[in-house]
Amino acid sequence: MTSPFLRRVNESLKEAIADEVSRLTDPGLGFLTITAVDTAPDLRSARVYYSVLGDENEGDETERALDRARAHIRSEIGKRVRLKYLPDLRFEPDRAIEHGMRIEHLLTEIRQREEIE
């Protein structure tokens, strides 16, 4: 269970990171959305979850672009969000949308099979 303090920290970081990512001009950066931030209780690290619109290749390019911009993003959010420690950011693709689409596809297949029988 996340404390109210960590929920506020996560939301503040999410907004700041999303704003900073929108300002990046890296050509490898695809159309992405910051979906969540999960900060460690000691505030030393944070996982930043994102989703990318496009194919797997575009996802890979975006992952590399975010890795290149990690230090810049961290320094910029440090100017906007006041914390005892500025967390080290780790970007991870959010697979929830892909997982949901896969489940929807499987359910559609099941419905089609039931209609045939």
Helices and strands as residue ranges (DSSP letters): H 4-23, E 31-39, E 45-53, H 56-80, E 88-93, H 96-116
